[in-house]
Amino acid sequence: MGLEELGLIGSAIAVGLGAAVLPVFINAELYVVAIGATVDSRPFLAFLILVHVIATTIGKMFVFQLARRGTNKIRMVEPRPPRNGVSLKMRAAGRRLARTRLSRGIKRASDWLLTLLDRPYSGGLTAFMSSLTGVPPLAIVTILAGASKQPQWLFLTMVFTGRLIQFLAIAFLLHHVSWF
């Protein structure tokens, strides 16, 4: 194994941890697309995806524990008024988009899945669907699962499984990577 392969493994770990902790700035799915375009070996790409999923799951464990220990410190914050006309128009466009039938359906499904987090074992379905599809966003589900009665082992198992399926599906569809 050369330095290039070790660098790719290190980047898979770094991006996985970063995407778990800072999902707004680092996109794990985009990393899978980019790494698939640069790696020629399909088995090595599958290995990189596995390393990336493990790192993402470890990062989610860190966020889960922060939420579990910091639930007493959470407070509600009021949204600020828009600073300029562009912000005002963006909020208005967001409200119009939220009134569409598709958006309302996604919101209903997301709300139903979030209500399952209050139940210790049914919340695993929420973690799995969120890590597989992104609805509801996994960053929010991680924080809410940490603040709820969700068992950590179940949450991490569902996140690992959902992310592995999602990333391998991306690699299979875009880069024709398969186990067979």
C-alpha positions in Angstrom: 0.0 0.0 0.0 1.5 3.3 -1.1 1.3 6.8 0.2 -1.5 7.6 -2.2 -3.7 4.9 -0.9 -2.9 5.9 2.7 -3.8 9.5 1.9 -7.2 8.4 0.4 -7.9 6.3 3.6 -7.0 9.3 5.7 -9.2 11.6 3.7 -12.1 9.1 4.0 -11.7 9.2 7.8 -11.3 13.0 7.9 -14.3 13.7 5.7 -16.4 11.1 7.5 -15.7 12.6 10.9 -16.1 16.2 9.5 -19.4 15.4 7.8 -20.8 13.9 11.0 -19.9 16.8 13.1 -20.3 19.7 10.6 -22.8 18.5 8.0 -23.6 22.0 6.8 -20.0 22.5 5.6 -18.9 18.9 4.6 -21.2 16.7 2.5 -20.6 12.9 2.9 -22.6 12.0 -0.2 -20.6 14.4 -2.4 -17.4 12.9 -1.1 -18.5 9.4 -2.3 -19.3 10.9 -5.7 -15.9 12.6 -5.9 -13.8 9.7 -4.6 -15.6 7.4 -7.0 -14.5 9.6 -9.9 -10.8 9.5 -8.8 -10.3 5.9 -7.7 -9.8 3.3 -10.5 -10.0 0.1 -8.4 -13.5 -0.9 -7.6 -12.6 -3.0 -4.6 -10.5 -0.2 -3.1 -13.4 2.2 -3.7 -15.7 -0.1 -1.8 -13.1 -0.3 1.0 -12.9 3.5 1.1 -16.7 3.7 1.4 -16.6 1.3 4.3 -13.9 3.3 6.0 -15.9 6.5 5.3 -19.1 5.0 6.8 -17.2 3.8 9.9 -15.8 7.3 10.4 -19.2 8.9 9.9 -20.7 6.6 12.4 -18.0 7.4 15.0 -18.6 11.1 14.4 -22.4 10.6 14.9 -21.6 8.8 18.1 -19.7 11.9 19.3 -22.7 14.2 18.4 -25.1 11.7 20.0 -23.2 11.8 23.3 -23.0 15.6 23.2 -26.7 15.8 22.8 -27.3 13.1 25.5 -25.2 15.0 28.1 -26.3 18.5 27.1 -30.1 18.2 27.0 -30.4 20.4 30.1 -28.6 23.2 28.3 -30.8 23.5 25.2 -32.9 26.6 24.9 -35.2 27.9 22.2 -33.9 30.7 20.0 -36.2 33.1 18.2 -35.5 33.7 14.5 -34.0 37.0 13.6 -35.8 39.4 11.3 -34.4 39.5 7.7 -31.5 41.9 7.3 -32.2 42.9 3.6 -34.5 42.4 0.7 -32.8 39.3 -0.6 -33.2 37.5 2.8 -36.9 38.6 2.9 -37.5 37.2 -0.7 -35.7 33.9 0.2 -37.9 33.4 3.2 -41.0 34.2 1.2 -39.9 31.7 -1.5 -39.3 29.1 1.2 -42.8 29.6 2.6 -44.3 29.2 -0.9 -42.3 26.0 -1.4 -43.4 24.7 1.9 -47.0 25.0 0.8 -46.6 22.6 -2.1 -48.2 19.1 -1.9 -44.8 17.3 -2.1 -43.3 19.4 0.7 -46.3 18.9 2.9 -46.1 15.1 2.3 -42.3 15.0 3.1 -43.0 17.1 6.2 -45.7 14.8 7.4 -43.5 11.7 6.9 -40.6 13.5 8.6 -42.7 14.6 11.6 -44.1 11.0 12.0 -40.6 9.6 12.0 -39.4 12.2 14.5 -42.3 11.2 16.9 -40.9 7.7 16.9 -37.7 8.9 18.6 -39.6 9.1 21.9 -39.9 5.3 21.8 -36.8 3.5 22.7 -36.8 0.9 19.9 -39.1 2.3 17.2 -36.8 5.2 16.9 -34.3 2.9 15.2 -36.6 3.2 12.1 -36.2 6.9 12.2 -32.4 6.7 12.4 -32.3 4.1 9.5 -34.6 6.1 7.2 -32.8 9.3 8.0 -29.4 7.8 7.3 -30.7 6.1 4.1 -32.7 8.9 2.6 -31.9 12.1 4.4 -35.5 12.7 5.5 -35.6 13.9 8.2 -32.0 15.3 8.2 -29.6 13.0 10.0 -28.0 15.9 11.8 -31.3 16.7 13.5 -32.2 13.1 14.1 -28.8 12.6 15.8 -29.3 15.4 18.2 -32.9 14.4 19.0 -32.0 10.8 19.4 -29.3 11.7 21.9 -31.7 13.8 23.8 -34.4 11.0 23.8 -34.5 7.5 25.2 -32.9 6.0 22.1 -30.4 3.3 22.9 -27.0 4.3 21.5 -26.2 0.9 20.1 -29.4 0.8 18.1 -28.9 4.3 16.8 -25.4 3.6 15.7 -26.3 0.3 14.1 -29.1 1.9 12.1 -26.9 4.8 11.0 -24.1 2.5 9.9 -26.5 0.2 8.0 -28.4 3.1 6.3 -25.2 5.0 5.4 -23.5 1.9 4.0 -26.5 1.1 1.8 -26.8 4.7 0.7 -23.1 5.2 -0.2 -22.8 1.8 -1.9 -25.9 2.6 -3.9 -24.4 5.9 -5.0 -21.2 4.2 -6.0 -23.1 1.4 -7.8 -25.3 3.9 -9.7 -22.6 6.4 -10.6 -19.4 4.3 -10.8 -20.7 0.7 -11.4 -19.2 -0.6 -8.2 -20.7 -3.9 -7.0 -19.7 -6.7 -4.7 -20.3 -9.3 -7.4 
